[in-house]
Every structure is written in C-alpha cells, then in structure tokens.
Amino acid sequence: MDFLAEVRKTVEIRLATEPLPPARSAPLVDFRKALGEFGIIAEYKRASPRGVIRLDTPPWSYFAQLHHHASAFSVLTEPFWFLGDYRFIPIAKIFKPVLMKDFVIDKRQVDAAYGYGADAVLVIYRLVGRESAMELAEYAERLGLTPVVEVDNVQDAKEVATWGGRVIIGINSRDLKTLEVSVQRALEIAKALRGDVEFIIESGISRPEEVEKACLLYAKGVLIGTALMKNPAAIQELRHAAERCLARR
C-alpha cells in the first residue's frame, strides 16, 4: 500500500465534508521562540498507522501532566489513522503553544490550524511536493503561523533549508514510504543541516541519550509522541537530558 496515496484520498473526503473552522480567539505565540534553545514538543497521539497507542488518557489530563516540562505540544488532528481531532488543539493551547500535525494538502487545513488556535502547522514535503509545500508554508506565515516542513531525506532537507522565512525543518525518523523508523538516519540528516537552518527531529525518540544527541547537533528541539503517551512521567528524565546537553553546548 502506498500510504501517502491512501492519505490523500481520505484528506480529500474530509475537505469535502468538514465544516468551516471557527474564528480564531486564542492569541498567537511565536512557536520558534517558545522552543528556546532546545525544546521538547510533547505529542498527543492516540494511534498511528501501526495501531492504537493509548485511549485511556484524555487530552486535558495529558497536557496538564506534561506542561511543566514540555516547551510546546503537538496535536494530531487526523481522525482515521491517528484518531485525532481539531478540538484537541484549544485544550492544549490552555497550557502551551501548539503545533497542528496532520496531512496538510490544502490551504483550508492551514485555516483550520489558525482557527482552532494552533501556532504552527506541519507540511509534509513528500506528500505535496516542492511547489505546494512552499505555497502552504508561505500561506501559513502570512497568517502568523510557523510552518514546520517535514522531510525524511538529506536532499529534501537541503532544498527546504534554502527557503528562508520562519520555516522550521522537521526531520522525520520515519521513512514515509516504508513507515520504518530509524533515529540514526534522522541524526545523519541533521548532521548535514547543522548551522544552516533551524530544525527539529520527529518520531522514534524515546531515550535520554537520543535527546542529548539531537541537542548536541544543534536541533531546535525534539518531538516525542509514542514514548510519552505510554509513559508521560518519562518527560522529566528527557528534560534533564536536554538540560545536561545545553550545559555542554
């Protein structure tokens, strides 16, 4: 199965049936500044294409428990594979700045991110291609959102690094063709970017040493979903790893 092709079909169905987003009432926060020198982005992620992760932790409980140690939250809004919901965004926003994470192929989804109160929006380079990714990132910036452009290889990462603006590159440890995860491959991509652009590392990170490695490569932060959904208390040890790294940088 070509996962991204299947995703596009379901997104098109959603776009044809979802109501218009509400008018924004939440204040906009600079997502890049919120990450500081190095931030932990805790993701609320109830499921993935590989199956259910956890359904017994309501979003308000998760955000309340983690906000003392997280710099920001990532909220999955894709409803079919990830069991996400736009309504999780304003709950997270009570506590921290929010990245809306979805399969964004249309400006209407950027409007939804803005309307529900997100401060940043994910755009997947491999899903939409260069021209559409640039267009969606530029549109997000015009609304005041921070575009996080996700890549999973060095070539695409170096291309996005030339765009300028307020773009943050999201290096995905997951190969979006095979869905296999390799944190080491993501770290190699990060090495190729060091000093050129602000980036975060996404997917598969669960251990303090992985957080330290990302930090020492001058990442802007790490996005952690599954590990924190399974054990929210682990964020304290991961936060301490980040602090140890920052003391060495």
C-alpha beads as a LAMMPS data file, in Angstrom:
LAMMPS data file: protein, C-alpha beads

249 atoms
248 bonds

1 atom types
1 bond types

-500.0 500.0 xlo xhi
-500.0 500.0 ylo yhi
-500.0 500.0 zlo zhi

Masses

1 110.0

Atoms # bond

1 1 1 0.000 0.000 0.000
2 1 1 1.214 3.486 -0.869
3 1 1 0.382 5.064 2.467
4 1 1 0.601 8.672 1.314
5 1 1 -1.669 7.966 -1.676
6 1 1 -4.260 6.495 0.694
7 1 1 -3.876 9.506 2.960
8 1 1 -4.600 11.928 0.137
9 1 1 -7.872 10.152 -0.623
10 1 1 -9.091 10.473 2.945
11 1 1 -7.984 14.101 3.222
12 1 1 -9.976 14.936 0.089
13 1 1 -13.050 13.315 1.672
14 1 1 -12.511 15.357 4.829
15 1 1 -12.152 18.591 2.876
16 1 1 -15.460 17.904 1.143
17 1 1 -17.327 17.231 4.385
18 1 1 -15.735 19.161 7.264
19 1 1 -17.362 22.407 8.440
20 1 1 -15.554 25.711 8.256
21 1 1 -13.171 26.344 11.172
22 1 1 -14.159 28.782 13.896
23 1 1 -12.880 32.348 14.023
24 1 1 -9.655 32.442 15.982
25 1 1 -9.898 33.660 19.546
26 1 1 -6.629 32.372 21.023
27 1 1 -3.530 34.610 20.975
28 1 1 -0.771 33.756 18.517
29 1 1 2.539 32.680 20.046
30 1 1 5.892 32.580 18.234
31 1 1 6.466 28.834 18.111
32 1 1 10.181 29.142 17.392
33 1 1 10.753 31.364 20.414
34 1 1 8.684 29.017 22.554
35 1 1 11.183 26.218 21.884
36 1 1 14.016 28.334 23.279
37 1 1 17.497 26.933 22.720
38 1 1 16.153 23.394 22.695
39 1 1 12.601 22.339 23.436
40 1 1 10.678 19.142 23.987
41 1 1 7.469 19.033 21.959
42 1 1 5.143 16.501 23.597
43 1 1 2.672 14.995 21.169
44 1 1 -0.846 13.830 21.940
45 1 1 -1.087 10.764 19.726
46 1 1 -3.756 8.159 20.428
47 1 1 -2.946 5.907 17.463
48 1 1 -0.673 5.538 14.448
49 1 1 -0.859 3.573 11.166
50 1 1 0.543 0.635 13.129
51 1 1 -2.376 0.583 15.571
52 1 1 -3.755 2.031 18.797
53 1 1 -1.199 3.508 21.203
54 1 1 -3.377 4.583 24.120
55 1 1 -7.007 5.577 24.545
56 1 1 -7.308 5.822 28.309
57 1 1 -5.522 9.182 28.664
58 1 1 -7.827 12.136 27.921
59 1 1 -6.159 15.140 26.317
60 1 1 -6.730 17.519 29.242
61 1 1 -5.041 15.082 31.615
62 1 1 -2.072 14.561 29.290
63 1 1 -1.479 18.275 28.729
64 1 1 -1.865 19.129 32.411
65 1 1 0.643 16.463 33.406
66 1 1 3.331 17.368 30.873
67 1 1 3.174 21.134 30.525
68 1 1 5.694 21.850 33.291
69 1 1 8.453 20.110 31.306
70 1 1 7.316 20.483 27.672
71 1 1 8.085 23.613 25.665
72 1 1 5.141 23.020 23.337
73 1 1 2.553 20.444 22.342
74 1 1 1.936 18.701 19.053
75 1 1 -1.669 17.714 18.413
76 1 1 -2.682 15.070 15.888
77 1 1 -5.880 16.094 14.111
78 1 1 -6.042 13.297 11.504
79 1 1 -9.102 11.215 12.507
80 1 1 -8.744 7.901 10.681
81 1 1 -5.231 6.538 11.304
82 1 1 -4.347 8.713 14.308
83 1 1 -7.769 9.150 15.973
84 1 1 -7.089 12.863 16.162
85 1 1 -9.453 15.811 16.397
86 1 1 -9.214 19.566 15.833
87 1 1 -10.923 20.041 19.190
88 1 1 -7.794 18.829 20.984
89 1 1 -5.967 21.998 19.864
90 1 1 -7.731 24.536 22.129
91 1 1 -7.331 22.157 25.086
92 1 1 -3.559 22.000 24.546
93 1 1 -3.435 25.735 23.934
94 1 1 -4.560 26.385 27.516
95 1 1 -1.144 25.149 28.621
96 1 1 1.437 25.687 25.837
97 1 1 1.922 26.751 22.208
98 1 1 0.593 24.172 19.755
99 1 1 1.751 22.546 16.523
100 1 1 -1.116 21.136 14.461
101 1 1 0.077 17.888 12.929
102 1 1 -1.934 16.491 10.032
103 1 1 -1.623 15.605 6.352
104 1 1 -1.991 19.138 5.037
105 1 1 -2.612 19.376 1.285
106 1 1 -4.855 22.443 1.099
107 1 1 -4.900 25.985 2.477
108 1 1 -8.240 25.223 4.129
109 1 1 -6.378 22.962 6.552
110 1 1 -3.995 25.809 7.366
111 1 1 -7.084 27.932 8.002
112 1 1 -8.288 25.218 10.389
113 1 1 -4.969 25.257 12.250
114 1 1 -5.290 29.007 12.604
115 1 1 -8.976 28.992 13.538
116 1 1 -8.690 26.340 16.236
117 1 1 -5.777 28.153 17.871
118 1 1 -2.558 26.456 16.722
119 1 1 0.692 28.425 16.495
120 1 1 2.444 26.151 13.996
121 1 1 1.356 23.758 11.264
122 1 1 3.049 20.719 9.748
123 1 1 3.576 20.464 5.979
124 1 1 4.957 17.159 4.658
125 1 1 7.290 17.737 1.716
126 1 1 6.996 14.217 0.321
127 1 1 3.187 14.348 0.456
128 1 1 2.650 17.540 -1.540
129 1 1 5.930 18.179 -3.394
130 1 1 8.147 21.239 -3.586
131 1 1 5.811 23.823 -5.092
132 1 1 2.804 23.035 -2.917
133 1 1 4.957 22.760 0.200
134 1 1 6.380 26.222 -0.468
135 1 1 2.927 27.649 -1.144
136 1 1 1.429 26.161 2.033
137 1 1 4.405 27.307 4.133
138 1 1 4.160 30.839 2.773
139 1 1 0.404 30.902 3.409
140 1 1 0.929 29.752 6.992
141 1 1 3.468 32.511 7.534
142 1 1 1.048 35.119 6.210
143 1 1 -1.415 34.021 8.898
144 1 1 1.284 34.302 11.548
145 1 1 1.785 30.559 11.954
146 1 1 5.176 28.853 11.998
147 1 1 5.432 26.289 9.179
148 1 1 7.203 23.066 10.136
149 1 1 8.162 21.425 6.840
150 1 1 8.737 17.719 7.339
151 1 1 11.401 15.831 5.366
152 1 1 12.817 12.328 5.575
153 1 1 15.978 12.578 3.446
154 1 1 19.017 14.832 3.012
155 1 1 18.121 16.073 -0.470
156 1 1 14.714 17.415 0.547
157 1 1 16.144 18.810 3.788
158 1 1 18.783 20.821 1.921
159 1 1 16.153 22.107 -0.500
160 1 1 13.898 23.375 2.306
161 1 1 16.949 24.900 4.029
162 1 1 17.191 27.398 1.143
163 1 1 13.659 28.766 1.612
164 1 1 14.342 31.257 4.378
165 1 1 11.470 32.862 6.237
166 1 1 10.288 31.374 9.523
167 1 1 10.344 27.761 8.355
168 1 1 11.466 25.065 10.778
169 1 1 12.526 21.782 9.195
170 1 1 11.044 18.690 10.816
171 1 1 13.345 15.718 10.250
172 1 1 11.182 12.621 10.416
173 1 1 12.867 9.445 11.636
174 1 1 10.090 7.543 9.861
175 1 1 10.548 6.738 6.177
176 1 1 7.168 7.706 4.763
177 1 1 7.367 5.074 2.014
178 1 1 8.169 2.076 4.213
179 1 1 6.977 3.508 7.563
180 1 1 10.175 2.156 9.122
181 1 1 11.751 4.280 11.877
182 1 1 15.467 4.996 12.237
183 1 1 16.544 7.676 14.684
184 1 1 20.121 7.225 13.473
185 1 1 19.095 8.126 9.910
186 1 1 17.403 11.261 11.212
187 1 1 20.567 12.203 13.092
188 1 1 22.587 11.793 9.884
189 1 1 20.215 14.169 8.097
190 1 1 20.634 16.595 10.996
191 1 1 24.409 16.482 10.613
192 1 1 24.019 17.570 7.001
193 1 1 21.938 20.585 8.121
194 1 1 23.904 21.772 11.122
195 1 1 24.340 25.517 11.083
196 1 1 22.196 26.091 8.004
197 1 1 18.632 26.216 9.335
198 1 1 16.517 25.604 12.410
199 1 1 15.258 22.033 12.653
200 1 1 13.588 19.580 14.995
201 1 1 13.736 15.787 14.993
202 1 1 10.477 13.818 14.994
203 1 1 9.408 10.193 15.527
204 1 1 11.039 7.316 17.339
205 1 1 12.828 9.273 20.063
206 1 1 12.313 7.688 23.464
207 1 1 15.648 7.627 25.328
208 1 1 17.596 10.401 27.088
209 1 1 20.709 9.681 25.017
210 1 1 18.732 10.285 21.823
211 1 1 17.570 13.641 23.158
212 1 1 21.175 14.542 24.009
213 1 1 22.414 13.551 20.545
214 1 1 19.777 15.721 18.869
215 1 1 20.606 18.619 21.163
216 1 1 24.356 18.332 20.528
217 1 1 23.654 18.569 16.788
218 1 1 22.034 21.953 17.499
219 1 1 18.489 20.857 16.835
220 1 1 15.856 23.355 17.911
221 1 1 14.021 20.545 19.674
222 1 1 12.605 17.037 19.530
223 1 1 9.030 15.923 19.023
224 1 1 8.110 12.893 21.139
225 1 1 4.784 11.118 20.846
226 1 1 4.509 7.385 21.442
227 1 1 7.041 7.212 24.306
228 1 1 5.279 9.958 26.270
229 1 1 1.802 8.648 25.531
230 1 1 2.834 5.313 27.014
231 1 1 4.680 6.870 29.965
232 1 1 4.056 10.603 30.468
233 1 1 6.329 10.672 33.529
234 1 1 9.310 9.921 31.268
235 1 1 9.350 13.579 30.230
236 1 1 11.221 14.514 33.394
237 1 1 14.213 12.329 32.519
238 1 1 14.122 13.520 28.905
239 1 1 14.014 17.148 30.069
240 1 1 17.029 16.538 32.316
241 1 1 18.908 15.083 29.332
242 1 1 18.200 18.254 27.368
243 1 1 19.415 20.404 30.242
244 1 1 22.662 18.402 30.502
245 1 1 23.246 18.926 26.806
246 1 1 22.562 22.662 26.937
247 1 1 25.118 22.979 29.728
248 1 1 27.695 21.466 27.362
249 1 1 26.805 23.371 24.185

Bonds

1 1 1 2
2 1 2 3
3 1 3 4
4 1 4 5
5 1 5 6
6 1 6 7
7 1 7 8
8 1 8 9
9 1 9 10
10 1 10 11
11 1 11 12
12 1 12 13
13 1 13 14
14 1 14 15
15 1 15 16
16 1 16 17
17 1 17 18
18 1 18 19
19 1 19 20
20 1 20 21
21 1 21 22
22 1 22 23
23 1 23 24
24 1 24 25
25 1 25 26
26 1 26 27
27 1 27 28
28 1 28 29
29 1 29 30
30 1 30 31
31 1 31 32
32 1 32 33
33 1 33 34
34 1 34 35
35 1 35 36
36 1 36 37
37 1 37 38
38 1 38 39
39 1 39 40
40 1 40 41
41 1 41 42
42 1 42 43
43 1 43 44
44 1 44 45
45 1 45 46
46 1 46 47
47 1 47 48
48 1 48 49
49 1 49 50
50 1 50 51
51 1 51 52
52 1 52 53
53 1 53 54
54 1 54 55
55 1 55 56
56 1 56 57
57 1 57 58
58 1 58 59
59 1 59 60
60 1 60 61
61 1 61 62
62 1 62 63
63 1 63 64
64 1 64 65
65 1 65 66
66 1 66 67
67 1 67 68
68 1 68 69
69 1 69 70
70 1 70 71
71 1 71 72
72 1 72 73
73 1 73 74
74 1 74 75
75 1 75 76
76 1 76 77
77 1 77 78
78 1 78 79
79 1 79 80
80 1 80 81
81 1 81 82
82 1 82 83
83 1 83 84
84 1 84 85
85 1 85 86
86 1 86 87
87 1 87 88
88 1 88 89
89 1 89 90
90 1 90 91
91 1 91 92
92 1 92 93
93 1 93 94
94 1 94 95
95 1 95 96
96 1 96 97
97 1 97 98
98 1 98 99
99 1 99 100
100 1 100 101
101 1 101 102
102 1 102 103
103 1 103 104
104 1 104 105
105 1 105 106
106 1 106 107
107 1 107 108
108 1 108 109
109 1 109 110
110 1 110 111
111 1 111 112
112 1 112 113
113 1 113 114
114 1 114 115
115 1 115 116
116 1 116 117
117 1 117 118
118 1 118 119
119 1 119 120
120 1 120 121
121 1 121 122
122 1 122 123
123 1 123 124
124 1 124 125
125 1 125 126
126 1 126 127
127 1 127 128
128 1 128 129
129 1 129 130
130 1 130 131
131 1 131 132
132 1 132 133
133 1 133 134
134 1 134 135
135 1 135 136
136 1 136 137
137 1 137 138
138 1 138 139
139 1 139 140
140 1 140 141
141 1 141 142
142 1 142 143
143 1 143 144
144 1 144 145
145 1 145 146
146 1 146 147
147 1 147 148
148 1 148 149
149 1 149 150
150 1 150 151
151 1 151 152
152 1 152 153
153 1 153 154
154 1 154 155
155 1 155 156
156 1 156 157
157 1 157 158
158 1 158 159
159 1 159 160
160 1 160 161
161 1 161 162
162 1 162 163
163 1 163 164
164 1 164 165
165 1 165 166
166 1 166 167
167 1 167 168
168 1 168 169
169 1 169 170
170 1 170 171
171 1 171 172
172 1 172 173
173 1 173 174
174 1 174 175
175 1 175 176
176 1 176 177
177 1 177 178
178 1 178 179
179 1 179 180
180 1 180 181
181 1 181 182
182 1 182 183
183 1 183 184
184 1 184 185
185 1 185 186
186 1 186 187
187 1 187 188
188 1 188 189
189 1 189 190
190 1 190 191
191 1 191 192
192 1 192 193
193 1 193 194
194 1 194 195
195 1 195 196
196 1 196 197
197 1 197 198
198 1 198 199
199 1 199 200
200 1 200 201
201 1 201 202
202 1 202 203
203 1 203 204
204 1 204 205
205 1 205 206
206 1 206 207
207 1 207 208
208 1 208 209
209 1 209 210
210 1 210 211
211 1 211 212
212 1 212 213
213 1 213 214
214 1 214 215
215 1 215 216
216 1 216 217
217 1 217 218
218 1 218 219
219 1 219 220
220 1 220 221
221 1 221 222
222 1 222 223
223 1 223 224
224 1 224 225
225 1 225 226
226 1 226 227
227 1 227 228
228 1 228 229
229 1 229 230
230 1 230 231
231 1 231 232
232 1 232 233
233 1 233 234
234 1 234 235
235 1 235 236
236 1 236 237
237 1 237 238
238 1 238 239
239 1 239 240
240 1 240 241
241 1 241 242
242 1 242 243
243 1 243 244
244 1 244 245
245 1 245 246
246 1 246 247
247 1 247 248
248 1 248 249
